Amino acid sequence: MPKTAQTSEAGGAKPLPFEEAVQKLETIVDSMESTDLPLETLLQRFEEGTRLLRNCQERLAEAELKVQRLEKDLAGDSVARSFDPGLAGTDSETA
């Protein structure tokens, strides 16, 4: 079973770029739908697909926060701050 580079929490490897992760996820889904694979292989691909999906969702959430901050800055409502993914989803920005 080949290990992939998107598992940042397991091996400390850098996550795949968003576009590459989506392409790999599409390939996994296509292979699962179009071939008669053994259950163990299907489970491995499902697990890898789940990791890729989580990675893509996190990247999209980060991008959405960044866009919201830039929009606020353009509207003059606040000053743009550097993005810290560790603070994503916290209320510390309002303080």
C-alpha positions in Angstrom: 0.0 0.0 0.0 1.7 3.2 -1.1 1.7 6.1 1.3 0.8 9.5 0.0 2.2 13.0 0.8 -1.1 14.5 1.9 -1.1 13.0 5.4 0.4 15.9 7.3 -0.8 14.8 10.7 0.7 11.3 10.4 4.1 11.8 8.9 4.7 15.5 9.0 4.7 15.6 5.1 3.5 18.7 3.3 -0.1 18.4 2.1 -0.7 18.2 -1.6 -1.7 21.3 -3.5 -5.5 21.7 -3.7 -5.7 21.0 -7.4 -3.5 17.9 -7.2 -5.6 16.6 -4.3 -8.8 17.0 -6.2 -7.4 15.3 -9.2 -6.2 12.4 -7.1 -9.6 12.2 -5.4 -11.3 12.0 -8.8 -9.0 9.2 -9.9 -9.7 7.3 -6.7 -13.5 7.7 -7.1 -13.3 6.7 -10.8 -11.3 3.5 -10.0 -13.7 2.5 -7.2 -16.7 2.9 -9.5 -15.3 1.3 -12.7 -13.5 -1.7 -11.5 -14.3 -4.8 -9.5 -11.8 -4.4 -6.6 -11.3 -6.6 -3.6 -12.8 -5.3 -0.4 -9.5 -4.5 1.2 -8.4 -2.4 -1.8 -11.7 -0.6 -1.7 -11.3 0.2 2.0 -7.7 1.5 1.4 -8.9 3.8 -1.4 -11.8 5.0 0.6 -9.5 5.9 3.5 -7.1 7.7 1.2 -10.1 9.5 -0.5 -11.4 10.5 3.0 -8.0 12.0 3.8 -7.9 13.9 0.5 -11.4 15.2 1.0 -10.6 16.5 4.5 -7.5 18.2 3.1 -9.6 19.8 0.3 -12.3 21.0 2.7 -9.7 22.5 5.1 -8.0 24.3 2.2 -11.4 25.7 1.0 -12.2 26.9 4.5 -8.9 28.6 4.8 -9.4 30.3 1.4 -12.9 31.4 2.4 -11.6 33.0 5.6 -8.9 34.8 3.7 -11.4 36.1 1.1 -13.6 37.4 3.9 -10.7 39.2 5.5 -9.8 40.8 2.2 -13.3 41.9 1.6 -13.5 43.5 5.1 -10.2 45.2 4.4 -11.5 46.6 1.0 -14.7 47.8 2.7 -12.7 49.6 5.3 -14.2 47.6 8.2 -10.9 46.2 9.4 -7.3 45.9 8.7 -6.0 42.8 6.9 -3.9 40.5 9.2 -1.7 37.7 8.2 -3.5 34.4 8.1 -2.8 31.9 10.8 -4.4 28.5 10.0 -4.1 27.5 13.7 -6.6 30.3 14.5 -9.1 29.4 11.8 -12.6 29.2 13.2 -11.8 30.9 16.5 -13.3 34.1 17.8 -9.9 35.5 18.7 -10.1 37.8 15.6 -12.8 40.0 17.1 -10.8 40.7 20.2 
